Amino acid sequence: MCILSGRTRSCINPEVRKQSNVNDACQNLSILEQKGTCPFDLGKNRQIMARRMRALNLDKPWDLEEYVEAMVKVHTCPYFFAFKLFERVPLCFCPYNYLLDPVFRETVASEISGSVIIIDEAHNIEGAARAATSVTLLEREVLVASEDLKRYLRLLRANSSVLTEDVEALINLLGAIHQVMLLARPRLVAAGSFASSAQVWSDTEIEGLLSTVGLGVDCFETVRRSFNRLNNMVQKEVAANCDFSALQNESKSLSSATIRLFTYIFTMLKFMYSDDMRRIQNYRAVLMEVVNFERQPLGEDLEISGVSMNRWPNKTRSAKQARLVERKSLSLNFWCLNPAVCMRSLAESAHSLILASGTLAPLEALAAELGIDFPVRLEAGHVVPRQRVLASCVARGPRGVRLCATFQHQNAFVFQDEVGYLLFEACQRVPGGVLCFFPSYSLLDKMIARWELTGLMGKLAKVKCVFTEPRSSEKFDDWVAKFHDTVDLMRSSSPGGMTGAIALAVCRGKISEGLDFADNYARLVVAVGIPFPPVKDPQIEQKRAFNDALFTSISSSEKTPSQTNSPSPLRALPACSLMNHGRRLPTIKQIEATDSIAGPTRRSTPGVPSCILSGSDWYVAQAYRALNQALGRCIRHRNDWGVIILAEARFVEQSERYLPGISRWLRNQFVAHERWSDLLADLSEFVERMSKVAET
């Protein structure tokens, strides 16, 4: 077996690990690998490689940490050695985004062919597949790469290199891309003052845009060959003539960031132009203005677009302190809106493709998006007995206020207060850890600000130590460890009557995505509202419009003359619609047994799903997948127990419409409560009973 992982987890070179970006430092070092600049890389010494390989016990299972430790002992790079193992061993573990990445897949196509591919935690596979075949060009990256090429061009001219024309062609390409960004920028202002302002090129307009910058279908191969020649020289000739340290003399070669930028540009274009350019129909080009906040030490000036921004006068701050400075830049995005573009090619190359996750539901929606029928499907129950789970949805809070977290109600103080009172009373009765998930950071911030103003936060802090999910990945592991330590401490000592800790988090955040809060770390999970994606997000808007157009075109083409005035036949497939006009969704077996669906509504193409999702259905599926993932943080093993509460009136008032989107293991266990007092009685009885069971 072997384990493929990123350089950050695998690199053992102490000089590289000192760098701020381990990935880039390793790649820059790899450019000069023929000079042996990394002592851990065996390079092309196949005899040593084979000897090290025989020394390993390849039949023994190991985890990544054990593998890296073993490689340290034999003074061998774990990252590159794993790829050598990949060519020989029958079993390989790796992040699934490796398999989705067209660049990676192109290099290992022979190893993947005929393999059995199992993708675990596949609930985000649809978004990952779209991202893998998309590319984003940031204005700053384009400018930095252009300067890098110009510097490199001067070196080549000094050495009378024959590749100066190739470098000039790439410089002109980046200049044209930046010029298009600047020319289209005024249209962003005309679109309005909203954050979602964007300039969009449709699939029929993308080819014209690419031709404008010199990447049209007629000249694409010429420019790509220029890059390939340059890249080959960087990899071979430059390294052979240099006797300097790679890390200290990176400026004498092209940076890995520049090489990576062009690699992904040309890989994406090759993908778009393949299949007689039919794939380009799945793409949209979108220009956006991106706002970032960067830390800048006080005392330094910042220059943005040629305008110097002097530091703010503040004598109370130390010169060593930093301030956040707003920086606006443009991004040109080529978004793939159809994950089937990526997934079908992967499925066709493999012998079998298996997706696994506790939160894949709704399955029909997932199959429709991925463009794969998945003839074998299983929605299994949970290993935990039903009596160890209390699942409830409630319409009104402790003070009788309706709990509805729609956009229209989120700003109401009475709603924000009601959620706070609900959490306070629930935390009084449930020991250990509590996780509360909100649909967005925006609502989370509003809740915290309101509760601090009214004193509710102080009351809550007397019962549970309050943690707020960090937005940055920095020190996130330390944050989780501190949460766990606090729960453990409260369990043993309960200072001041406190019974544990509560984490205020968001759906799609780091806490909801796969973290394990077993046993006492999550005795209660509360979900406020339904986490629909931001409706004004440009990528969400384009994806919904794309699905609507595809849905309409397929519906029209499948109508018979007698159906022209009838509703879309695909609407007869209720499993493709989560809302389903207020009716409970039938099972897959019920759908397959329905004769009325066997006509033009079910598509007979082998391997192709039987329905197409409309934009609205796709939008709803995203919300339920995020919600199911958050709810899954509770109940992690057979002997675990916990409480799950949906604080949202829609699950009570229209349960047949909204509950079918919940994962099967929970769907049939939910008890609807109109009043909070009824739920509170069940909650108190359940916690008391389970606490006694735990003591025996």
Phi, psi and omega in degrees: 000164174213162180232118174266133179214173180287163180298327181300323181273339190252337187293135179239008177281114184298328180291321179291319183293343176284340184288153181293328179238098183298321183298311180294320181298319179293318180294320177296324178291324182294332179300327183254026189295337182292342177270002178069034184290336175257115184292348183264349182269123182283348179059235184257015179281086186291331180294315178295319180301314181294323180294317179294324182293321179291332181288339179278147174270089187290345179276347183270132177287146177214163174259176187297319181297319179295321180295313180299318179299320179295323180290328176298320183295328181257011173058048184229141181293118180295327185294305184285329179295325179298324179289330174291319176297323183304327181287345190240333187268152181278344185233127181226136174250137178198159173299138187289344177293340173299314183289334180278334183293118181300327180295312179294316185296328179295327182279339183239026185302320183292326180287327181284326185304126178078007182275162170263116184253121178247118180253109179270159183051049189271016183294337179256016186296326182296310178294322179295323180292321177294318181295325183294332181252021175244164177214142178239127178253108177278141182305317182296319179297321179296316181293318180296317179295323178296316178295323178298317179292321179296319177297317181292326178297321179297321177295320181293319179296324179295334180256011178054045181286149180277356185263014181297325180294324178295317179295319179298322179297320180288324176296316178297323178298311180295323177297320179293320178298315180294323179296320177298319177302313184291321181292326181274349184301318180302333179291334176294319179295318180295336182287345179124177184266006182284156180295339183272007179302131184202153172255123187245134171250125181286176181299326180284342181263344183297319181299321177295320178298315181293324177295324180299321182269002178092021180238026177295169185298333182282329184246000182302312183296325180296314180292322180296322177295325176299316179293319181298319178296317180295317181296320178297322179292319179299320183287334188242294190294316182297315181299322183291339184252010184245142177233034182245163179290132183297318184290327184270341184237035180301331184294345179275001177224169174293142180287155178296330179296320179294315179298318181294321180301310181291325179302315182284328176299310184287328176294317179296317181292322176299321178295316182294320186277351181285172179057045180055036176065016178289334181292338182296340177296339182269006185245153168225141174258131186225125173262129181226158172259122184259134178249120177240155176243122183243147177278131179229128178300139177295143182102348178255146175267151179241132180250121179237121179054039176083358181253123181279132178250105180291154182293152179289137177288116179207097185286347183279347183264145177287150179295340180277348181287163179238156177236159177272128181241130179284130178231123179257138177210165182263152173225132176254116187249134170249098187264126169276123184259003182233104181296342179296334178303319180275315190286324182297318180294325177292315181295323181291330181279337184269158173288315178215148176234121183239126175253134181225137174182154176281353185227044176280339183300145001280128188293321181296323178295319180295315180298320180298319181290319183281348179072022181233135187286327185051074183296336178253120182225147179217124169248098186271158173283177181270150179288342181280130177302148183302327184288353178261005180232130172248109181246121184221150170235143187228141184267329184228149182272191184301330182260011176084006180281136181293133181264097180223108187266038174287166183302325182291335185256348187297329183275354181287126181298325181296325177291314180298319178294321183296320177296321178297316178296322179299313180296319181299313181290324178292319181293333178293334187255344183249122179281166173080213185272146177230134176245128177238121184252132176250159182293334185205162174295328180301312179292322178301315179297320179296318180298312182298316180298318181292315183292326176292326180289320184272349182092358179296325180296322178296320178295316180296322182291343177280343180258317180228144171288123189268125175244143175243130183303126178287144180276337180267148178281349179296129177059022179295322178299323178294324179296314180296318180298321179293322177298313179298316180297322180294317178299317179297319181295315181295329181291327184269332186236328181050062181294131178063022179083004178288145187244005181157213182219154177235134177252120176268116190224183180231149171295144186074003177276184184292324182292321184283344187262075167092356179288148183260113175244067184283159172054233189289349182283344177207078176279342181219132172238124178245128175247122180261117177077191178240123188280069174293143177297158179300118189294334182266002177296128184304322181290324176295316179300315182292322180295317179296317180295321179298312180295321178298317180295318179293318179300315181294318182293319178293319180298316182293320183290336183265358178282141172272164179307326182283353183255004188298333180257010182264163174299160180306129180298334179292341176291345176286352177264087186298335181292347177273352181237115182292324183284313170056031173055038172084010179251153178288140182290137174284165177281169178300319180297321179295321179296313183293336182271357184271115183296326184293343181266348187283354181278229185291349183283329181260122183278136188263003181296125181300136177079357181253136183297158188277359180208167178241136179277134170287169179300321180292319180295320176297318181299317179293320180299324178297321181294315183290325179294320178292321179294314180299323179294320179293316180296333182288356177290340180263148179067090187250349179202174189302322184265006179282162173211155181184175183241136177236125182235126171263106180271075184202121185296331184297329178289339179267312187285331179226056187298323181291339179270323189257327184291332181302340179283349180284148179306146187301323185295340179252332191308313186274001180261348184291135174248126182272133178235126175285322184248145179295325182299324178293317179294321183297323178295315177297320181297313181298316180295318182295312182297319179297317181294314183290329177294322178292321179297321181293331182283336183274000000 
